[in-house]
């Protein structure tokens, strides 16, 4: 039962996280000033920030968890999942703040997208590495393979959910360019606000029931 709850929670996380391949890239392309440090980046290039931040922060998180473990303070799997989902939601909060401070041309500074990707990546580092381990530890031994398949199926389903969410901010374009930057910015802000609330509410719910889940895990960390 704990594994089923965690699997469902991953759908929420990845549906938010995979906006990087949909609404976040379109946001960067249409309503964002992509010139940073004197370099004009393409919208797609911002997606590489996830890989960069993983290389930079994976060792930091590994040291953090082991250090907390030695002190008996390492959070359990449900809490790590809640932290990951919350950070995915907060990534959209960064874009909302940026959207509220456009420049003279109505464009959002690219640094807010960098912050959004940073938060999404730190959330991924909280949730993703412990996910597969949770499957093998929590699944009934006779159906470990089935539960592993269900885990990946849930991940695949989250891609579908991500695409449906991105459609909520569909913008009419002419030759690939928006005709009204202000209207497009408002549409993306509305979508990202909803994603922020979904992420924070889901994380709060998971955090609220984490003591019960921990008890049901019978000592599995």
C-alpha positions in Angstrom: 0.0 0.0 0.0 2.9 2.4 0.8 4.5 1.6 -2.5 1.2 2.3 -4.4 0.9 5.7 -2.6 4.5 6.6 -3.5 4.0 5.4 -7.1 1.0 7.7 -7.5 3.0 10.6 -6.0 5.6 10.2 -8.6 3.0 10.8 -11.3 2.5 14.3 -9.7 6.3 14.9 -9.6 7.1 13.9 -13.1 4.0 15.6 -14.6 5.4 18.9 -13.1 9.1 18.1 -13.9 8.4 17.2 -17.5 7.0 20.6 -18.2 10.6 21.3 -19.1 10.0 19.6 -22.4 6.7 21.4 -23.0 5.4 24.6 -21.3 8.7 25.7 -19.9 10.5 25.5 -23.2 7.7 27.3 -24.9 7.8 29.9 -22.1 11.5 30.4 -22.7 11.0 30.7 -26.5 8.0 33.1 -26.5 8.1 35.4 -23.4 11.6 35.3 -22.0 14.7 37.3 -22.6 17.3 34.6 -23.3 20.3 36.9 -23.3 22.4 36.2 -20.3 26.0 37.2 -19.6 26.1 38.6 -23.1 25.2 35.3 -24.7 21.9 34.6 -26.6 20.7 31.2 -25.6 18.1 29.2 -27.4 15.0 28.0 -25.6 16.1 24.4 -25.9 19.5 25.0 -24.4 17.9 25.8 -21.0 16.9 22.2 -20.8 20.6 21.2 -20.4 20.6 23.0 -17.1 19.0 19.9 -15.5 22.0 17.7 -16.5 24.5 20.4 -15.4 22.9 20.7 -12.0 22.8 17.0 -11.5 26.5 16.8 -12.1 27.1 19.6 -9.7 24.7 18.7 -6.9 24.5 14.9 -6.9 27.7 14.6 -4.8 26.4 17.2 -2.4 23.1 15.3 -1.8 25.0 12.1 -1.4 27.2 13.7 1.3 24.1 15.3 2.8 22.1 12.1 3.2 25.1 10.1 4.6 25.9 12.9 7.0 22.4 13.0 8.2 22.3 9.2 8.4 25.3 9.1 10.8 23.5 11.6 13.0 20.2 9.7 12.8 18.5 12.6 11.1 18.1 11.3 7.5 14.5 11.7 6.4 12.6 8.6 5.3 11.5 7.9 1.8 8.0 9.5 2.1 9.6 12.7 3.4 12.1 12.8 0.6 9.3 12.3 -1.9 7.4 15.2 -0.3 10.5 17.4 -0.5 11.0 16.5 -4.1 7.4 17.3 -5.1 7.5 20.6 -3.1 10.6 21.8 -4.9 9.1 20.9 -8.3 6.2 23.2 -7.4 8.4 25.9 -6.1 10.2 25.9 -9.5 7.1 27.3 -11.0 6.9 29.8 -8.2 10.2 31.2 -9.4 8.7 31.6 -12.9 5.6 33.3 -11.5 7.8 35.9 -9.6 9.8 36.5 -12.8 6.6 36.9 -14.9 5.5 39.6 -12.4 8.6 41.6 -13.2 8.9 41.8 -17.1 11.3 44.2 -18.8 10.3 47.1 -21.1 9.6 44.6 -23.9 7.4 42.5 -21.6 9.9 39.7 -21.4 11.0 37.7 -18.3 14.6 37.6 -17.3 16.2 34.3 -18.1 17.7 34.0 -14.6 14.3 33.0 -13.3 14.3 30.0 -15.6 17.8 29.0 -14.2 16.3 29.1 -10.7 13.3 27.0 -11.8 15.6 24.3 -13.2 17.7 24.4 -10.1 14.7 23.7 -7.9 13.4 21.0 -10.2 16.8 19.3 -10.2 17.2 19.4 -6.4 13.7 18.0 -6.2 14.6 15.2 -8.6 17.7 14.4 -6.5 15.4 14.0 -3.4 13.0 11.7 -5.1 14.4 9.8 -8.1 17.4 8.0 -6.6 15.3 6.5 -3.8 12.4 5.5 -6.1 13.6 2.3 -7.6 15.1 1.3 -4.2 11.7 1.7 -2.6 10.2 -0.6 -5.2 12.5 -3.5 -4.4 12.3 -3.0 -0.7 8.5 -2.4 -0.3 7.0 -4.7 -3.0 5.7 -8.2 -2.0 8.6 -10.5 -3.1 6.4 -12.5 -5.5 5.4 -9.5 -7.5 8.6 -7.3 -7.5 8.7 -7.5 -11.3 5.1 -6.4 -11.6 5.6 -3.5 -9.3 8.7 -2.4 -11.1 6.8 -2.4 -14.3 4.0 -0.5 -12.6 6.6 2.1 -11.4 7.8 2.7 -15.0 4.2 2.7 -16.3 3.4 5.4 -13.8 6.4 7.4 -15.1 5.1 7.0 -18.7 1.6 8.0 -17.7 3.0 11.2 -16.1 4.4 12.2 -19.5 0.8 12.1 -20.8 -0.4 14.1 -17.9 2.4 16.6 -18.5 1.3 17.1 -22.1 -2.3 17.6 -21.1 -1.3 20.2 -18.5 0.8 22.1 -21.0 -2.1 22.3 -23.4 -3.9 24.5 -20.8 -1.5 27.3 -21.8 -1.9 26.9 -25.5 -1.1 30.1 -27.3 -2.0 31.1 -30.9 1.1 32.0 -32.9 1.9 33.4 -36.3 4.9 31.8 -37.9 6.0 30.5 -34.5 5.8 33.9 -32.8 3.2 35.1 -30.3 1.1 38.1 -31.4 0.5 39.4 -27.9 3.3 38.8 -25.4 1.3 40.2 -22.5 -1.6 37.7 -23.1 0.9 34.8 -23.5 2.6 35.8 -20.3 -0.8 35.9 -18.5 -1.7 32.4 -19.8 1.6 30.9 -18.7 1.4 32.6 -15.3 -2.1 31.0 -14.8 -0.8 27.6 -15.7 2.3 27.9 -13.5 0.2 29.1 -10.6 -1.9 26.0 -10.8 1.2 23.8 -11.0 2.7 25.6 -8.0 -0.4 24.9 -5.9 -0.6 21.3 -7.1 3.0 20.6 -6.1 2.7 22.3 -2.7 -0.6 20.7 -1.8 0.5 17.2 -2.9 3.8 17.6 -0.9 1.9 18.8 2.2 -0.5 15.8 2.0 2.4 13.4 1.6 4.3 15.0 4.4 1.1 14.9 6.6 0.7 11.1 6.2 4.4 10.3 6.2 4.4 9.2 9.9 1.7 6.7 9.1 3.6 5.5 6.0 6.8 5.2 8.0 4.9 3.0 10.5 3.5 0.8 7.7 7.0 0.4 6.3 8.0 -1.7 9.3 11.5 -0.4 9.7 12.4 0.0 6.0 14.0 3.4 5.6 
